[in-house]
Amino acid sequence: MDAKLLEILVCPVCKGPLAYEKSAQELICKADRLAYAIKDGIPVMLQAEARELEATEEVR
């Protein structure tokens, strides 16, 4: 994931910062506990496509 792109991307729900989870190829919103997939190098920033994080998943 390009560092410059990561700096300007925000959560579409709360407009908060996102954390990049390289191993899962996801962008994580800690506030909303949502994970946005990165498909073919392109972040899918749609709330309807986001995965809700499980209660047991650690958010870094």
All heavy atoms as TSV, in Angstrom:
chain	resi	resn	atom	element	x	y	z
A	1	MET	N	N	0.854	-1.174	0.000
A	1	MET	CA	C	0.000	0.000	0.000
A	1	MET	C	C	0.894	1.229	0.000
A	1	MET	O	O	1.811	1.328	0.812
A	1	MET	CB	C	-0.888	-0.046	1.241
A	1	MET	CG	C	-1.794	1.134	1.400
A	1	MET	SD	S	-3.481	0.729	1.024
A	1	MET	CE	C	-3.795	1.562	-0.437
A	2	ASP	N	N	0.616	2.139	-0.866
A	2	ASP	CA	C	1.382	3.363	-0.977
A	2	ASP	C	C	1.197	4.227	0.272
A	2	ASP	O	O	0.060	4.486	0.692
A	2	ASP	CB	C	0.941	4.123	-2.228
A	2	ASP	CG	C	1.727	5.382	-2.455
A	2	ASP	OD1	O	2.971	5.328	-2.391
A	2	ASP	OD2	O	1.099	6.437	-2.687
A	3	ALA	N	N	2.288	4.667	0.859
A	3	ALA	CA	C	2.238	5.449	2.094
A	3	ALA	C	C	1.490	6.763	1.899
A	3	ALA	O	O	0.736	7.194	2.778
A	3	ALA	CB	C	3.646	5.709	2.608
A	4	LYS	N	N	1.663	7.401	0.758
A	4	LYS	CA	C	0.970	8.673	0.487
A	4	LYS	C	C	-0.542	8.458	0.416
A	4	LYS	O	O	-1.307	9.253	0.944
A	4	LYS	CB	C	1.457	9.273	-0.838
A	4	LYS	CG	C	2.842	9.820	-0.783
A	4	LYS	CD	C	2.810	11.198	-0.207
A	4	LYS	CE	C	4.207	11.805	-0.326
A	4	LYS	NZ	N	4.324	12.997	0.441
A	5	LEU	N	N	-0.957	7.367	-0.205
A	5	LEU	CA	C	-2.385	7.066	-0.307
A	5	LEU	C	C	-2.961	6.784	1.072
A	5	LEU	O	O	-4.051	7.256	1.412
A	5	LEU	CB	C	-2.610	5.869	-1.235
A	5	LEU	CG	C	-4.052	5.440	-1.452
A	5	LEU	CD1	C	-4.881	6.573	-2.053
A	5	LEU	CD2	C	-4.109	4.220	-2.346
A	6	LEU	N	N	-2.225	6.053	1.874
A	6	LEU	CA	C	-2.676	5.728	3.229
A	6	LEU	C	C	-2.849	6.990	4.079
A	6	LEU	O	O	-3.745	7.055	4.917
A	6	LEU	CB	C	-1.686	4.771	3.893
A	6	LEU	CG	C	-2.115	4.172	5.215
A	6	LEU	CD1	C	-3.457	3.473	5.109
A	6	LEU	CD2	C	-1.066	3.205	5.719
A	7	GLU	N	N	-2.032	7.988	3.832
A	7	GLU	CA	C	-2.129	9.254	4.584
A	7	GLU	C	C	-3.423	10.002	4.287
A	7	GLU	O	O	-3.958	10.669	5.164
A	7	GLU	CB	C	-0.946	10.164	4.254
A	7	GLU	CG	C	0.351	9.740	4.879
A	7	GLU	CD	C	1.501	10.656	4.497
A	7	GLU	OE1	O	1.249	11.807	4.065
A	7	GLU	OE2	O	2.653	10.213	4.620
A	8	ILE	N	N	-3.922	9.895	3.062
A	8	ILE	CA	C	-5.100	10.692	2.699
A	8	ILE	C	C	-6.415	9.918	2.814
A	8	ILE	O	O	-7.473	10.534	2.859
A	8	ILE	CB	C	-4.969	11.301	1.284
A	8	ILE	CG1	C	-4.762	10.220	0.233
A	8	ILE	CG2	C	-3.882	12.326	1.237
A	8	ILE	CD1	C	-4.767	10.739	-1.193
A	9	LEU	N	N	-6.348	8.591	2.864
A	9	LEU	CA	C	-7.577	7.803	3.008
A	9	LEU	C	C	-8.099	7.879	4.437
A	9	LEU	O	O	-7.330	7.816	5.387
A	9	LEU	CB	C	-7.322	6.338	2.656
A	9	LEU	CG	C	-7.220	5.995	1.188
A	9	LEU	CD1	C	-6.890	4.521	1.026
A	9	LEU	CD2	C	-8.499	6.321	0.448
A	10	VAL	N	N	-9.408	8.024	4.564
A	10	VAL	CA	C	-10.066	8.028	5.872
A	10	VAL	C	C	-11.274	7.097	5.819
A	10	VAL	O	O	-11.751	6.739	4.743
A	10	VAL	CB	C	-10.516	9.446	6.303
A	10	VAL	CG1	C	-9.330	10.361	6.503
A	10	VAL	CG2	C	-11.489	10.036	5.315
A	11	CYS	N	N	-11.760	6.730	6.962
A	11	CYS	CA	C	-12.950	5.895	7.054
A	11	CYS	C	C	-14.138	6.660	6.463
A	11	CYS	O	O	-14.379	7.811	6.837
A	11	CYS	CB	C	-13.214	5.534	8.516
A	11	CYS	SG	S	-14.754	4.622	8.755
A	12	PRO	N	N	-14.897	6.050	5.556
A	12	PRO	CA	C	-16.044	6.745	4.985
A	12	PRO	C	C	-17.190	6.958	5.972
A	12	PRO	O	O	-18.065	7.781	5.739
A	12	PRO	CB	C	-16.480	5.839	3.828
A	12	PRO	CG	C	-15.908	4.510	4.127
A	12	PRO	CD	C	-14.688	4.735	4.964
A	13	VAL	N	N	-17.179	6.247	7.095
A	13	VAL	CA	C	-18.251	6.366	8.087
A	13	VAL	C	C	-17.967	7.515	9.055
A	13	VAL	O	O	-18.778	8.420	9.211
A	13	VAL	CB	C	-18.438	5.037	8.853
A	13	VAL	CG1	C	-19.494	5.175	9.933
A	13	VAL	CG2	C	-18.783	3.908	7.901
A	14	CYS	N	N	-16.790	7.469	9.709
A	14	CYS	CA	C	-16.497	8.452	10.758
A	14	CYS	C	C	-15.435	9.482	10.356
A	14	CYS	O	O	-15.149	10.387	11.122
A	14	CYS	CB	C	-16.053	7.737	12.034
A	14	CYS	SG	S	-14.421	6.964	11.918
A	15	LYS	N	N	-14.848	9.310	9.192
A	15	LYS	CA	C	-13.788	10.203	8.680
A	15	LYS	C	C	-12.517	10.132	9.518
A	15	LYS	O	O	-11.684	11.025	9.479
A	15	LYS	CB	C	-14.261	11.659	8.575
A	15	LYS	CG	C	-15.566	11.854	7.841
A	15	LYS	CD	C	-15.518	11.375	6.422
A	15	LYS	CE	C	-16.790	11.709	5.673
A	15	LYS	NZ	N	-17.572	10.568	5.300
A	16	GLY	N	N	-12.369	9.044	10.281
A	16	GLY	CA	C	-11.195	8.845	11.115
A	16	GLY	C	C	-10.063	8.157	10.352
A	16	GLY	O	O	-10.246	7.689	9.227
A	17	PRO	N	N	-8.895	8.071	10.972
A	17	PRO	CA	C	-7.735	7.446	10.320
A	17	PRO	C	C	-7.905	5.932	10.194
A	17	PRO	O	O	-8.681	5.312	10.924
A	17	PRO	CB	C	-6.584	7.781	11.272
A	17	PRO	CG	C	-7.232	7.965	12.598
A	17	PRO	CD	C	-8.588	8.546	12.322
A	18	LEU	N	N	-7.168	5.375	9.253
A	18	LEU	CA	C	-7.202	3.937	9.004
A	18	LEU	C	C	-5.828	3.342	9.251
A	18	LEU	O	O	-4.809	3.984	9.005
A	18	LEU	CB	C	-7.617	3.654	7.558
A	18	LEU	CG	C	-9.022	4.111	7.170
A	18	LEU	CD1	C	-9.197	4.059	5.656
A	18	LEU	CD2	C	-10.060	3.265	7.852
A	19	ALA	N	N	-5.802	2.119	9.725
A	19	ALA	CA	C	-4.556	1.384	9.935
A	19	ALA	C	C	-4.463	0.312	8.856
A	19	ALA	O	O	-5.455	-0.349	8.545
A	19	ALA	CB	C	-4.536	0.753	11.317
A	20	TYR	N	N	-3.270	0.135	8.310
A	20	TYR	CA	C	-3.050	-0.851	7.254
A	20	TYR	C	C	-2.629	-2.173	7.862
A	20	TYR	O	O	-1.638	-2.245	8.581
A	20	TYR	CB	C	-1.990	-0.329	6.290
A	20	TYR	CG	C	-1.604	-1.287	5.188
A	20	TYR	CD1	C	-2.571	-1.910	4.419
A	20	TYR	CD2	C	-0.273	-1.535	4.910
A	20	TYR	CE1	C	-2.214	-2.769	3.399
A	20	TYR	CE2	C	0.093	-2.392	3.885
A	20	TYR	CZ	C	-0.879	-3.001	3.131
A	20	TYR	OH	O	-0.534	-3.848	2.126
A	21	GLU	N	N	-3.388	-3.224	7.583
A	21	GLU	CA	C	-3.065	-4.572	8.037
A	21	GLU	C	C	-2.541	-5.332	6.814
A	21	GLU	O	O	-3.317	-5.829	5.993
A	21	GLU	CB	C	-4.305	-5.258	8.618
A	21	GLU	CG	C	-4.060	-6.621	9.176
A	21	GLU	CD	C	-3.079	-6.642	10.329
A	21	GLU	OE1	O	-3.220	-5.819	11.252
A	21	GLU	OE2	O	-2.168	-7.477	10.294
A	22	LYS	N	N	-1.215	-5.375	6.701
A	22	LYS	CA	C	-0.578	-5.927	5.511
A	22	LYS	C	C	-0.911	-7.401	5.295
A	22	LYS	O	O	-1.219	-7.813	4.179
A	22	LYS	CB	C	0.940	-5.745	5.600
A	22	LYS	CG	C	1.671	-6.138	4.354
A	22	LYS	CD	C	3.150	-5.821	4.452
A	22	LYS	CE	C	3.854	-6.161	3.162
A	22	LYS	NZ	N	5.244	-5.779	3.170
A	23	SER	N	N	-0.866	-8.211	6.353
A	23	SER	CA	C	-1.081	-9.645	6.208
A	23	SER	C	C	-2.489	-9.976	5.702
A	23	SER	O	O	-2.681	-10.917	4.942
A	23	SER	CB	C	-0.811	-10.371	7.520
A	23	SER	OG	O	-1.700	-9.915	8.520
A	24	ALA	N	N	-3.472	-9.197	6.102
A	24	ALA	CA	C	-4.862	-9.444	5.687
A	24	ALA	C	C	-5.264	-8.611	4.475
A	24	ALA	O	O	-6.362	-8.785	3.943
A	24	ALA	CB	C	-5.806	-9.148	6.847
A	25	GLN	N	N	-4.394	-7.686	4.052
A	25	GLN	CA	C	-4.705	-6.761	2.957
A	25	GLN	C	C	-6.018	-6.029	3.227
A	25	GLN	O	O	-6.962	-6.061	2.437
A	25	GLN	CB	C	-4.754	-7.500	1.615
A	25	GLN	CG	C	-3.391	-7.906	1.090
A	25	GLN	CD	C	-2.552	-6.690	0.739
A	25	GLN	OE1	O	-2.858	-5.968	-0.191
A	25	GLN	NE2	N	-1.488	-6.448	1.497
A	26	GLU	N	N	-6.042	-5.360	4.400
A	26	GLU	CA	C	-7.221	-4.605	4.809
A	26	GLU	C	C	-6.806	-3.275	5.417
A	26	GLU	O	O	-5.713	-3.144	5.965
A	26	GLU	CB	C	-8.020	-5.374	5.859
A	26	GLU	CG	C	-8.665	-6.632	5.369
A	26	GLU	CD	C	-9.418	-7.370	6.457
A	26	GLU	OE1	O	-8.962	-7.382	7.613
A	26	GLU	OE2	O	-10.468	-7.937	6.135
A	27	LEU	N	N	-7.715	-2.321	5.334
A	27	LEU	CA	C	-7.589	-1.054	6.043
A	27	LEU	C	C	-8.588	-1.106	7.187
A	27	LEU	O	O	-9.772	-1.387	6.984
A	27	LEU	CB	C	-7.882	0.126	5.119
A	27	LEU	CG	C	-6.888	0.317	3.978
A	27	LEU	CD1	C	-7.386	1.386	3.022
A	27	LEU	CD2	C	-5.518	0.680	4.510
A	28	ILE	N	N	-8.105	-0.847	8.392
A	28	ILE	CA	C	-8.910	-1.014	9.603
A	28	ILE	C	C	-9.270	0.347	10.204
A	28	ILE	O	O	-8.397	1.191	10.406
A	28	ILE	CB	C	-8.143	-1.825	10.663
A	28	ILE	CG1	C	-7.607	-3.131	10.094
A	28	ILE	CG2	C	-8.981	-2.038	11.913
A	28	ILE	CD1	C	-8.642	-4.149	9.746
A	29	CYS	N	N	-10.555	0.526	10.508
A	29	CYS	CA	C	-11.011	1.686	11.270
A	29	CYS	C	C	-11.209	1.208	12.706
A	29	CYS	O	O	-12.103	0.392	12.977
A	29	CYS	CB	C	-12.314	2.241	10.705
A	29	CYS	SG	S	-12.950	3.598	11.707
A	30	LYS	N	N	-10.383	1.708	13.605
A	30	LYS	CA	C	-10.464	1.291	15.006
A	30	LYS	C	C	-11.743	1.789	15.671
A	30	LYS	O	O	-12.349	1.088	16.469
A	30	LYS	CB	C	-9.247	1.799	15.771
A	30	LYS	CG	C	-7.945	1.196	15.306
A	30	LYS	CD	C	-6.772	1.796	16.039
A	30	LYS	CE	C	-5.466	1.267	15.489
A	30	LYS	NZ	N	-4.322	1.865	16.172
A	31	ALA	N	N	-12.168	2.995	15.336
A	31	ALA	CA	C	-13.343	3.590	15.974
A	31	ALA	C	C	-14.623	2.827	15.638
A	31	ALA	O	O	-15.450	2.571	16.515
A	31	ALA	CB	C	-13.476	5.050	15.554
A	32	ASP	N	N	-14.789	2.451	14.380
A	32	ASP	CA	C	-16.009	1.767	13.946
A	32	ASP	C	C	-15.865	0.249	13.920
A	32	ASP	O	O	-16.845	-0.448	13.663
A	32	ASP	CB	C	-16.415	2.245	12.554
A	32	ASP	CG	C	-16.828	3.703	12.547
A	32	ASP	OD1	O	-17.554	4.118	13.460
A	32	ASP	OD2	O	-16.406	4.434	11.623
A	33	ARG	N	N	-14.636	-0.236	14.144
A	33	ARG	CA	C	-14.327	-1.669	14.099
A	33	ARG	C	C	-14.758	-2.292	12.776
A	33	ARG	O	O	-15.443	-3.310	12.727
A	33	ARG	CB	C	-14.937	-2.408	15.290
A	33	ARG	CG	C	-14.371	-1.915	16.624
A	33	ARG	CD	C	-14.659	-2.787	17.794
A	33	ARG	NE	N	-14.279	-4.172	17.658
A	33	ARG	CZ	C	-13.039	-4.659	17.861
A	33	ARG	NH1	N	-12.074	-3.847	18.199
A	33	ARG	NH2	N	-12.800	-5.945	17.729
A	34	LEU	N	N	-14.341	-1.610	11.686
A	34	LEU	CA	C	-14.625	-2.074	10.337
A	34	LEU	C	C	-13.319	-2.320	9.599
A	34	LEU	O	O	-12.329	-1.608	9.814
A	34	LEU	CB	C	-15.447	-1.045	9.559
A	34	LEU	CG	C	-16.871	-0.798	10.046
A	34	LEU	CD1	C	-17.485	0.368	9.290
A	34	LEU	CD2	C	-17.722	-2.038	9.893
A	35	ALA	N	N	-13.330	-3.319	8.721
A	35	ALA	CA	C	-12.165	-3.638	7.902
A	35	ALA	C	C	-12.557	-3.510	6.437
A	35	ALA	O	O	-13.516	-4.139	5.982
A	35	ALA	CB	C	-11.684	-5.046	8.202
A	36	TYR	N	N	-11.824	-2.668	5.714
A	36	TYR	CA	C	-12.064	-2.453	4.292
A	36	TYR	C	C	-11.027	-3.239	3.503
A	36	TYR	O	O	-9.825	-3.070	3.698
A	36	TYR	CB	C	-11.969	-0.964	3.952
A	36	TYR	CG	C	-13.002	-0.142	4.686
A	36	TYR	CD1	C	-12.689	0.488	5.886
A	36	TYR	CD2	C	-14.289	-0.017	4.200
A	36	TYR	CE1	C	-13.639	1.221	6.578
A	36	TYR	CE2	C	-15.246	0.713	4.887
A	36	TYR	CZ	C	-14.917	1.334	6.068
A	36	TYR	OH	O	-15.861	2.051	6.746
A	37	ALA	N	N	-11.483	-4.103	2.610
A	37	ALA	CA	C	-10.595	-4.964	1.831
A	37	ALA	C	C	-9.821	-4.155	0.798
A	37	ALA	O	O	-10.284	-3.120	0.309
A	37	ALA	CB	C	-11.401	-6.044	1.134
A	38	ILE	N	N	-8.637	-4.659	0.466
A	38	ILE	CA	C	-7.843	-4.115	-0.626
A	38	ILE	C	C	-7.803	-5.204	-1.690
A	38	ILE	O	O	-7.244	-6.274	-1.470
A	38	ILE	CB	C	-6.423	-3.747	-0.162
A	38	ILE	CG1	C	-6.495	-2.701	0.940
A	38	ILE	CG2	C	-5.587	-3.249	-1.336
A	38	ILE	CD1	C	-5.169	-2.409	1.601
A	39	LYS	N	N	-8.428	-4.935	-2.835
A	39	LYS	CA	C	-8.510	-5.921	-3.912
A	39	LYS	C	C	-7.707	-5.433	-5.111
A	39	LYS	O	O	-7.954	-4.337	-5.617
A	39	LYS	CB	C	-9.964	-6.159	-4.312
A	39	LYS	CG	C	-10.794	-6.753	-3.190
A	39	LYS	CD	C	-12.225	-6.976	-3.602
A	39	LYS	CE	C	-13.008	-7.533	-2.420
A	39	LYS	NZ	N	-14.415	-7.694	-2.724
A	40	ASP	N	N	-6.752	-6.232	-5.529
A	40	ASP	CA	C	-5.876	-5.886	-6.655
A	40	ASP	C	C	-5.206	-4.532	-6.450
A	40	ASP	O	O	-5.062	-3.745	-7.383
A	40	ASP	CB	C	-6.648	-5.902	-7.982
A	40	ASP	CG	C	-7.198	-7.274	-8.319
A	40	ASP	OD1	O	-6.499	-8.269	-8.045
A	40	ASP	OD2	O	-8.331	-7.347	-8.838
A	41	GLY	N	N	-4.840	-4.238	-5.199
A	41	GLY	CA	C	-4.151	-2.989	-4.880
A	41	GLY	C	C	-5.056	-1.786	-4.733
A	41	GLY	O	O	-4.588	-0.674	-4.521
A	42	ILE	N	N	-6.374	-1.988	-4.826
A	42	ILE	CA	C	-7.325	-0.877	-4.745
A	42	ILE	C	C	-8.198	-1.058	-3.503
A	42	ILE	O	O	-8.887	-2.079	-3.370
A	42	ILE	CB	C	-8.213	-0.819	-6.004
A	42	ILE	CG1	C	-7.334	-0.637	-7.235
A	42	ILE	CG2	C	-9.242	0.306	-5.890
A	42	ILE	CD1	C	-8.060	-0.840	-8.529
A	43	PRO	N	N	-8.191	-0.075	-2.589
A	43	PRO	CA	C	-9.038	-0.174	-1.404
A	43	PRO	C	C	-10.518	-0.039	-1.767
A	43	PRO	O	O	-10.897	0.846	-2.522
A	43	PRO	CB	C	-8.598	0.994	-0.523
A	43	PRO	CG	C	-7.483	1.659	-1.215
A	43	PRO	CD	C	-7.353	1.102	-2.588
A	44	VAL	N	N	-11.329	-0.930	-1.236
A	44	VAL	CA	C	-12.776	-0.890	-1.455
A	44	VAL	C	C	-13.371	-0.156	-0.254
A	44	VAL	O	O	-13.593	-0.732	0.795
A	44	VAL	CB	C	-13.364	-2.309	-1.592
A	44	VAL	CG1	C	-14.869	-2.245	-1.834
A	44	VAL	CG2	C	-12.664	-3.078	-2.699
A	45	MET	N	N	-13.632	1.137	-0.428
A	45	MET	CA	C	-14.028	2.003	0.678
A	45	MET	C	C	-15.547	2.198	0.746
A	45	MET	O	O	-16.040	3.304	0.895
A	45	MET	CB	C	-13.322	3.359	0.543
A	45	MET	CG	C	-11.815	3.280	0.503
A	45	MET	SD	S	-11.105	2.476	1.946
A	45	MET	CE	C	-11.551	3.631	3.218
A	46	LEU	N	N	-16.288	1.102	0.667
A	46	LEU	CA	C	-17.744	1.143	0.766
A	46	LEU	C	C	-18.167	0.507	2.079
A	46	LEU	O	O	-17.767	-0.612	2.385
A	46	LEU	CB	C	-18.372	0.378	-0.399
A	46	LEU	CG	C	-18.053	0.889	-1.800
A	46	LEU	CD1	C	-18.552	-0.088	-2.838
A	46	LEU	CD2	C	-18.669	2.255	-2.005
A	47	GLN	N	N	-19.002	1.206	2.830
A	47	GLN	CA	C	-19.453	0.682	4.111
A	47	GLN	C	C	-20.179	-0.649	3.934
A	47	GLN	O	O	-20.009	-1.564	4.741
A	47	GLN	CB	C	-20.361	1.687	4.803
A	47	GLN	CG	C	-20.823	1.227	6.172
A	47	GLN	CD	C	-21.729	2.225	6.863
A	47	GLN	OE1	O	-22.088	3.246	6.298
A	47	GLN	NE2	N	-22.089	1.944	8.084
A	48	ALA	N	N	-20.939	-0.788	2.872
A	48	ALA	CA	C	-21.681	-2.019	2.631
A	48	ALA	C	C	-20.752	-3.208	2.358
A	48	ALA	O	O	-21.122	-4.354	2.587
A	48	ALA	CB	C	-22.632	-1.831	1.453
A	49	GLU	N	N	-19.539	-2.947	1.895
A	49	GLU	CA	C	-18.567	-3.995	1.582
A	49	GLU	C	C	-17.613	-4.269	2.746
A	49	GLU	O	O	-16.840	-5.226	2.703
A	49	GLU	CB	C	-17.744	-3.607	0.352
A	49	GLU	CG	C	-18.556	-3.461	-0.908
A	49	GLU	CD	C	-18.987	-4.793	-1.491
A	49	GLU	OE1	O	-18.202	-5.754	-1.420
A	49	GLU	OE2	O	-20.112	-4.857	-2.004
A	50	ALA	N	N	-17.650	-3.431	3.766
A	50	ALA	CA	C	-16.726	-3.564	4.897
A	50	ALA	C	C	-17.085	-4.764	5.761
A	50	ALA	O	O	-18.254	-5.142	5.880
A	50	ALA	CB	C	-16.729	-2.296	5.736
A	51	ARG	N	N	-16.050	-5.339	6.356
A	51	ARG	CA	C	-16.229	-6.475	7.264
A	51	ARG	C	C	-16.209	-5.941	8.696
A	51	ARG	O	O	-15.345	-5.155	9.055
A	51	ARG	CB	C	-15.071	-7.458	7.053
A	51	ARG	CG	C	-15.067	-8.640	7.991
A	51	ARG	CD	C	-13.918	-9.576	7.656
A	51	ARG	NE	N	-12.623	-9.026	8.007
A	51	ARG	CZ	C	-12.056	-9.098	9.218
A	51	ARG	NH1	N	-12.694	-9.670	10.211
A	51	ARG	NH2	N	-10.860	-8.602	9.434
A	52	GLU	N	N	-17.198	-6.356	9.485
A	52	GLU	CA	C	-17.206	-5.960	10.895
A	52	GLU	C	C	-16.209	-6.827	11.644
A	52	GLU	O	O	-16.176	-8.046	11.470
A	52	GLU	CB	C	-18.597	-6.128	11.507
A	52	GLU	CG	C	-19.584	-5.117	10.989
A	52	GLU	CD	C	-20.908	-5.183	11.715
A	52	GLU	OE1	O	-20.949	-5.607	12.877
A	52	GLU	OE2	O	-21.900	-4.799	11.093
A	53	LEU	N	N	-15.395	-6.200	12.477
A	53	LEU	CA	C	-14.409	-6.942	13.249
A	53	LEU	C	C	-15.095	-7.694	14.386
A	53	LEU	O	O	-16.024	-7.175	15.010
A	53	LEU	CB	C	-13.353	-5.992	13.815
A	53	LEU	CG	C	-12.512	-5.238	12.790
A	53	LEU	CD1	C	-11.563	-4.284	13.499
A	53	LEU	CD2	C	-11.741	-6.182	11.903
A	54	GLU	N	N	-14.644	-8.895	14.609
A	54	GLU	CA	C	-15.173	-9.709	15.707
A	54	GLU	C	C	-14.778	-9.072	17.035
A	54	GLU	O	O	-13.773	-8.375	17.121
A	54	GLU	CB	C	-14.590	-11.131	15.639
A	54	GLU	CG	C	-14.937	-11.871	14.354
A	54	GLU	CD	C	-16.410	-12.200	14.244
A	54	GLU	OE1	O	-17.039	-12.450	15.297
A	54	GLU	OE2	O	-16.918	-12.216	13.124
A	55	ALA	N	N	-15.550	-9.339	18.065
A	55	ALA	CA	C	-15.257	-8.796	19.399
A	55	ALA	C	C	-13.913	-9.277	19.925
A	55	ALA	O	O	-13.266	-8.570	20.695
A	55	ALA	CB	C	-16.373	-9.168	20.368
A	56	THR	N	N	-13.487	-10.449	19.483
A	56	THR	CA	C	-12.224	-11.011	19.967
A	56	THR	C	C	-11.017	-10.565	19.142
A	56	THR	O	O	-9.898	-10.807	19.544
A	56	THR	CB	C	-12.284	-12.552	19.933
A	56	THR	OG1	O	-12.567	-12.979	18.601
A	56	THR	CG2	C	-13.343	-13.071	20.892
A	57	GLU	N	N	-11.253	-9.916	17.998
A	57	GLU	CA	C	-10.145	-9.474	17.154
A	57	GLU	C	C	-9.456	-8.267	17.775
A	57	GLU	O	O	-10.113	-7.292	18.173
A	57	GLU	CB	C	-10.630	-9.081	15.749
A	57	GLU	CG	C	-10.846	-10.246	14.838
A	57	GLU	CD	C	-11.174	-9.810	13.432
A	57	GLU	OE1	O	-10.246	-9.576	12.650
A	57	GLU	OE2	O	-12.374	-9.689	13.145
A	58	GLU	N	N	-8.147	-8.342	17.835
A	58	GLU	CA	C	-7.363	-7.236	18.371
A	58	GLU	C	C	-7.166	-6.182	17.291
A	58	GLU	O	O	-6.822	-6.496	16.158
A	58	GLU	CB	C	-5.998	-7.751	18.829
A	58	GLU	CG	C	-5.131	-6.677	19.459
A	58	GLU	CD	C	-3.791	-7.207	19.868
A	58	GLU	OE1	O	-3.702	-8.373	20.301
A	58	GLU	OE2	O	-2.820	-6.450	19.775
A	59	VAL	N	N	-7.392	-4.943	17.664
A	59	VAL	CA	C	-7.213	-3.829	16.739
A	59	VAL	C	C	-5.932	-3.106	17.135
A	59	VAL	O	O	-5.819	-2.587	18.236
A	59	VAL	CB	C	-8.414	-2.861	16.792
A	59	VAL	CG1	C	-8.213	-1.722	15.819
A	59	VAL	CG2	C	-9.703	-3.587	16.496
A	60	ARG	N	N	-4.970	-3.117	16.220
A	60	ARG	CA	C	-3.687	-2.467	16.515
A	60	ARG	C	C	-3.617	-1.078	15.987
A	60	ARG	O	O	-4.228	-0.640	15.141
A	60	ARG	CB	C	-2.526	-3.256	15.892
A	60	ARG	CG	C	-2.343	-4.580	16.582
A	60	ARG	CD	C	-1.140	-5.259	16.058
A	60	ARG	NE	N	-1.623	-6.430	15.332
A	60	ARG	CZ	C	-0.934	-7.087	14.442
A	60	ARG	NH1	N	0.246	-6.694	14.101
A	60	ARG	NH2	N	-1.412	-8.136	13.847
